[in-house]
Amino acid sequence: MDWDAFAEGHLETVQEVLTVLRPAIEAVAAGMAERLRQGGKILACGNGGSAADAQHFAAELVNRFQRERRPYAAVALTTDTSVLTSIANDSEFAQVFSKQVEALGRPGDVLLAISTSGNAPNVLRAVEAAQRAGLWTVALCGGTGGKLAGRADKTLGVASTAVTARIQEGHAMIIHALCQLIEETMAD
C-alpha cells in the first residue's frame, strides 16, 4: 500500500469538506434545524455503506451527538427489514425507499439521500417521491454527483475524487458537521 497516496487522498477530501463545502453544509444544517423546529422530521436513505451512514445520522439526531438534549425526529429508511424485503419482493428494489417516503413523508420534512455515485435507482426514486410529497431534498454524493446532483434541492458532493472510500470519508465528516451544527442551532 502506498501510505503517502492514501494520506494525500484523505487530506484532499478533508480540505474540500472544510473549505469548498463548508458554506453549503452550514446552509443545509440551518435548513434542517428550521424544519425540525417547525415539527418536521428527517428521513435518510442509502445503500451499503451509505445505508450505514443514514442510520448513523438518524441515531445521532434521535439520541445525541455531543450534547444532552431532547431527541430530534429522524428515521433511517434502511432499517426495517420486513418493509424493505416486502417491497423488494412484491414490487421492486428500486421502490424500497420511495414507498417509505410516500408513507412517512409530509410537507416540511427533509429527505437526506446518500449515494456515492449519485446513480442509485432506489435513492433517485426516493428523491422523486419526496419532492412530490413536498419534502426538502438534500443529496450526499461524490464525483460528478451523477443523476442525484441534478434532482435534489440541495447537493453536498465530494467532487474532488471518484474513489468510493474517499467519498465515504467526506460523507462521514459532513454528517458529523451537520449533527453538530443542528445541535448548536437547536440549542439557541
C-alpha angles and dihedrals in degrees: 000000000000101000093184092057090045092052092044092054092047093048092049089055092048091050092050092052093046097046116016098034099035098094092046092047090051091049093049092048090050091049092048092048092049092052091047090051090053092054099266127135136219120238117195132193143170142135130257110338088004089057088056089049090052090051092046092051093049092047093052091051098044096044111020141288107201103330134062103240143131116298119264120221109257133145130190108216089204100073112068103085093186092055094042095048096042092053092044091049100040099036120005138293090250088070100051093104102027093059090051091049089051090050100042108022122097133176108281093036126112130228116206104199115192124195125147091207096034090226106091105134094213092050091047091051090049090056091049092049091047093052092049088052094049099254123146107243125214122184128205108196143140143226109016091345095245119221092327094067091062096046107045121083090233128018128201102190127179092215101166093084144027091204109116094214092054091046090052091049088053091048091052090053092047092049092051091047091050091049093050094045092048091050092048093047095045091049091062 
